[in-house]
Amino acid sequence: MNIRLNPRCEQLVKEHLAQGHFDSAEEVIERALETLSDRVQRPATPNMSEFEATLDALAEGSEKLPVLPPEATRRTGIYHDHD
């Protein structure tokens, strides 16, 4: 199989070869496809501690937020100036 790369992809392959991480363009493409395959098969999901840490970070300082009046969350309060 022959594949033609666009100029941007060709440049990326050349950059990886120049950095010395790979011995050939084929090896660069092979590694990229393996990485893609791994990500598709195993989508990155945070573990429970990472998830809880994210929630804690989002909640940090929330006690300082002002309490909204009830009309601020009702449709009539939000769209009061629309007919």
Backbone as a chain_set.jsonl record, in Angstrom:
{"seq": "MNIRLNPRCEQLVKEHLAQGHFDSAEEVIERALETLSDRVQRPATPNMSEFEATLDALAEGSEKLPVLPPEATRRTGIYHDHD", "coords": {"N": [[0.853, -1.172, 0.0], [0.582, 2.159, -0.865], [0.902, 5.405, 0.399], [0.115, 8.801, 0.25], [1.303, 11.605, 1.823], [0.103, 14.688, 3.187], [1.628, 17.98, 3.013], [1.993, 18.977, 5.673], [1.845, 16.688, 7.341], [3.968, 15.266, 6.288], [6.064, 16.924, 7.042], [5.915, 16.636, 9.826], [6.677, 13.941, 10.103], [9.306, 14.112, 9.164], [10.397, 15.768, 11.149], [10.247, 14.112, 13.42], [11.973, 12.085, 12.635], [14.353, 13.546, 12.452], [14.77, 14.152, 15.118], [15.654, 11.801, 16.05], [14.168, 9.769, 17.171], [13.097, 7.709, 15.742], [13.827, 5.261, 13.187], [12.984, 5.182, 10.579], [10.638, 6.491, 8.139], [8.472, 4.818, 7.883], [8.428, 3.594, 10.376], [7.696, 5.743, 12.014], [5.082, 6.277, 11.104], [3.916, 3.796, 11.641], [4.067, 3.687, 14.473], [2.436, 5.882, 15.068], [-0.045, 4.991, 14.121], [-0.422, 2.76, 15.785], [-0.656, 4.044, 18.25], [-2.966, 5.545, 17.817], [-4.788, 3.444, 17.462], [-4.71, 2.264, 20.002], [-5.837, 4.331, 21.538], [-8.402, 4.523, 20.501], [-9.434, 2.02, 21.107], [-9.187, 1.98, 23.887], [-10.476, 4.41, 25.363], [-9.36, 7.328, 27.026], [-10.031, 7.493, 30.379], [-10.707, 9.096, 33.382], [-9.577, 8.002, 36.605], [-11.328, 7.227, 39.678], [-10.305, 8.809, 41.791], [-9.05, 10.905, 40.409], [-11.277, 12.001, 39.166], [-12.792, 12.82, 41.402], [-11.012, 14.716, 42.435], [-11.099, 16.628, 40.428], [-13.779, 17.451, 40.644], [-13.663, 18.533, 43.234], [-11.923, 20.686, 42.775], [-13.486, 22.214, 41.06], [-15.561, 22.887, 42.778], [-14.32, 24.392, 44.669], [-14.345, 27.345, 46.449], [-16.965, 27.848, 45.883], [-18.744, 28.408, 47.874], [-18.649, 31.087, 48.176], [-20.083, 32.199, 46.165], [-22.802, 34.244, 45.051], [-26.205, 33.889, 46.139], [-28.777, 33.225, 43.97], [-31.862, 34.904, 43.232], [-35.119, 33.335, 43.164], [-36.55, 34.04, 40.8], [-34.566, 34.361, 38.941], [-33.972, 31.954, 37.861], [-36.195, 31.061, 36.625], [-38.172, 30.664, 33.702], [-39.769, 32.892, 33.006], [-38.437, 34.884, 34.386], [-35.959, 34.897, 33.147], [-36.53, 35.463, 30.464], [-37.904, 37.878, 30.544], [-37.945, 40.279, 29.112], [-38.617, 39.643, 26.549], [-40.99, 39.169, 23.983]], "CA": [[0.0, 0.0, 0.0], [1.297, 3.429, -0.899], [0.11, 6.498, 0.948], [0.698, 10.116, 0.022], [1.06, 12.492, 2.955], [0.047, 16.118, 2.878], [2.884, 18.614, 3.435], [2.083, 19.1, 7.134], [2.166, 15.367, 7.89], [5.32, 14.944, 5.849], [6.957, 17.7, 7.892], [5.925, 15.992, 11.14], [7.49, 12.724, 9.996], [10.706, 14.542, 9.064], [10.805, 16.275, 12.451], [10.475, 12.967, 14.311], [13.194, 11.422, 12.18], [15.481, 14.411, 12.796], [14.978, 14.067, 16.565], [16.309, 10.536, 16.32], [13.314, 8.819, 17.878], [12.719, 6.626, 14.836], [14.824, 4.956, 12.162], [12.435, 5.321, 9.231], [9.306, 7.096, 8.047], [7.522, 3.747, 8.124], [8.343, 3.389, 11.815], [6.929, 6.865, 12.553], [3.674, 6.054, 10.759], [3.477, 2.607, 12.372], [3.854, 4.071, 15.873], [1.267, 6.765, 15.117], [-1.239, 4.158, 13.961], [-0.579, 1.968, 17.008], [-1.15, 4.953, 19.282], [-4.361, 5.821, 17.482], [-5.554, 2.227, 17.722], [-4.824, 2.131, 21.462], [-6.758, 5.353, 22.048], [-9.757, 4.187, 20.055], [-9.852, 0.836, 21.849], [-9.235, 2.306, 25.305], [-10.533, 5.855, 25.543], [-8.827, 7.781, 28.315], [-11.041, 7.81, 31.379], [-10.055, 9.351, 34.663], [-9.966, 7.097, 37.682], [-12.233, 7.874, 40.624], [-9.62, 9.859, 42.556], [-8.889, 12.047, 39.499], [-12.607, 12.579, 38.998], [-13.13, 13.523, 42.641], [-10.141, 15.885, 42.528], [-11.647, 17.613, 39.495], [-14.985, 17.993, 41.264], [-13.24, 19.384, 44.351], [-11.373, 21.919, 42.218], [-14.616, 22.995, 40.557], [-16.378, 23.347, 43.902], [-13.541, 25.276, 45.532], [-14.775, 28.741, 46.416], [-18.378, 27.978, 45.516], [-19.509, 28.947, 48.995], [-18.596, 32.544, 48.067], [-20.963, 32.643, 45.08], [-24.057, 34.788, 45.551], [-27.41, 33.086, 45.947], [-29.665, 33.883, 43.013], [-33.275, 34.881, 43.597], [-35.85, 32.316, 42.401], [-36.949, 34.492, 39.464], [-33.415, 34.298, 38.041], [-33.904, 30.628, 37.251], [-37.464, 30.739, 35.969], [-38.266, 31.115, 32.31], [-40.313, 34.256, 32.948], [-37.406, 35.781, 34.872], [-34.873, 34.958, 32.171], [-37.0, 36.061, 29.215], [-38.899, 38.893, 30.894], [-37.989, 41.382, 28.149], [-38.965, 39.11, 25.223], [-42.425, 38.916, 23.775]], "C": [[0.898, 1.234, 0.0], [0.37, 4.522, -0.409], [0.846, 7.802, 0.699], [0.311, 11.015, 1.194], [0.953, 13.939, 2.481], [1.32, 16.761, 3.435], [3.047, 18.712, 4.952], [2.477, 17.767, 7.767], [3.579, 14.948, 7.507], [6.353, 15.68, 6.713], [7.052, 17.087, 9.298], [6.786, 14.73, 11.145], [8.968, 13.103, 9.958], [11.23, 15.044, 10.407], [11.102, 15.127, 13.424], [11.735, 12.203, 13.917], [14.43, 12.227, 12.583], [15.794, 14.355, 14.291], [15.609, 12.738, 16.975], [15.473, 9.517, 17.063], [12.978, 7.586, 17.044], [13.792, 6.456, 13.765], [14.308, 5.153, 10.743], [11.057, 5.978, 9.287], [8.238, 6.046, 8.334], [7.326, 3.506, 9.62], [7.536, 4.506, 12.488], [5.438, 6.635, 12.326], [3.122, 4.859, 11.53], [3.177, 2.944, 13.83], [2.627, 4.968, 16.009], [-0.024, 5.964, 15.006], [-1.48, 3.28, 15.184], [-1.154, 2.823, 18.135], [-2.618, 5.277, 19.05], [-5.243, 4.624, 17.801], [-5.761, 2.028, 19.217], [-5.842, 3.111, 22.025], [-8.199, 5.059, 21.667], [-10.291, 3.007, 20.857], [-10.026, 1.123, 23.335], [-9.282, 3.819, 25.466], [-10.061, 6.227, 26.952], [-9.978, 8.161, 29.242], [-10.334, 8.042, 32.7], [-10.477, 8.31, 35.697], [-10.781, 7.897, 38.694], [-11.546, 8.993, 41.4], [-9.376, 11.092, 41.694], [-10.215, 12.769, 39.299], [-13.007, 13.392, 40.222], [-12.277, 14.779, 42.823], [-10.626, 16.996, 41.599], [-12.899, 18.253, 40.067], [-14.642, 18.925, 42.425], [-12.703, 20.72, 43.848], [-12.485, 22.821, 41.683], [-15.429, 23.602, 41.688], [-15.648, 24.353, 44.786], [-13.98, 26.731, 45.362], [-16.245, 28.932, 46.108], [-19.225, 28.547, 46.642], [-19.536, 30.481, 48.966], [-19.508, 33.089, 46.957], [-22.269, 33.196, 45.649], [-25.221, 33.846, 45.265], [-28.338, 33.872, 45.023], [-31.106, 33.847, 43.505], [-34.009, 33.874, 42.715], [-36.225, 32.762, 40.986], [-35.792, 34.442, 38.454], [-33.314, 32.954, 37.333], [-35.213, 30.188, 36.613], [-37.479, 31.315, 34.569], [-38.761, 32.554, 32.223], [-39.277, 35.274, 33.441], [-36.274, 35.962, 33.872], [-35.308, 35.722, 30.927], [-38.022, 37.164, 29.457], [-39.006, 40.007, 29.864], [-38.252, 40.9, 26.725], [-40.458, 38.861, 25.129], [-42.651, 37.657, 22.992]], "O": [[1.851, 1.327, 0.774], [-0.809, 4.556, -0.763], [2.055, 7.894, 0.913], [-0.869, 11.162, 1.512], [1.607, 14.357, 1.526], [2.016, 16.147, 4.244], [4.157, 18.54, 5.456], [3.348, 17.726, 8.635], [4.296, 14.347, 8.307], [7.388, 15.117, 7.069], [8.133, 17.028, 9.884], [7.536, 14.488, 12.09], [9.787, 12.488, 10.64], [12.377, 14.777, 10.765], [12.088, 15.168, 14.159], [12.475, 11.731, 14.78], [15.436, 11.656, 13.007], [16.951, 14.494, 14.688], [16.045, 12.576, 18.114], [15.997, 8.509, 17.536], [12.615, 6.542, 17.588], [14.558, 7.375, 13.477], [15.097, 5.277, 9.806], [10.406, 6.015, 10.331], [7.219, 6.347, 8.954], [6.213, 3.248, 10.078], [6.78, 4.247, 13.424], [4.631, 6.779, 13.245], [1.993, 4.9, 12.017], [2.147, 2.532, 14.363], [1.862, 4.828, 16.963], [-0.989, 6.236, 15.72], [-2.628, 3.078, 15.58], [-2.03, 2.38, 18.879], [-3.416, 5.282, 19.987], [-6.331, 4.783, 18.353], [-6.853, 1.666, 19.654], [-6.628, 2.75, 22.902], [-9.114, 5.326, 22.445], [-11.46, 2.99, 21.242], [-10.92, 0.565, 23.972], [-8.248, 4.45, 25.683], [-10.334, 5.525, 27.926], [-10.789, 9.033, 28.928], [-9.46, 7.267, 33.089], [-11.598, 7.804, 35.662], [-10.903, 9.116, 38.569], [-12.16, 10.032, 41.641], [-9.481, 12.215, 42.188], [-10.266, 13.999, 39.267], [-13.499, 14.513, 40.098], [-12.769, 15.795, 43.313], [-10.565, 18.173, 41.952], [-13.065, 19.47, 39.985], [-15.256, 19.98, 42.582], [-12.995, 21.766, 44.428], [-12.431, 24.041, 41.834], [-15.933, 24.717, 41.56], [-16.275, 25.078, 45.559], [-13.978, 27.267, 44.253], [-16.726, 30.064, 46.073], [-20.297, 29.103, 46.4], [-20.349, 31.101, 49.651], [-19.68, 34.302, 46.83], [-22.786, 32.663, 46.631], [-25.218, 33.108, 44.28], [-28.641, 35.038, 45.273], [-31.527, 32.871, 44.125], [-33.548, 33.59, 41.61], [-36.219, 31.946, 40.065], [-36.023, 34.476, 37.245], [-32.639, 32.84, 36.31], [-35.321, 29.066, 36.117], [-36.858, 32.344, 34.302], [-38.228, 33.348, 31.449], [-39.248, 36.406, 32.959], [-35.7, 37.045, 33.76], [-34.549, 36.533, 30.395], [-38.921, 37.356, 28.638], [-40.062, 40.628, 29.749], [-38.121, 41.681, 25.783], [-41.094, 38.403, 26.078], [-43.797, 37.293, 22.726]]}, "num_chains": 1, "name": "protein.A"}
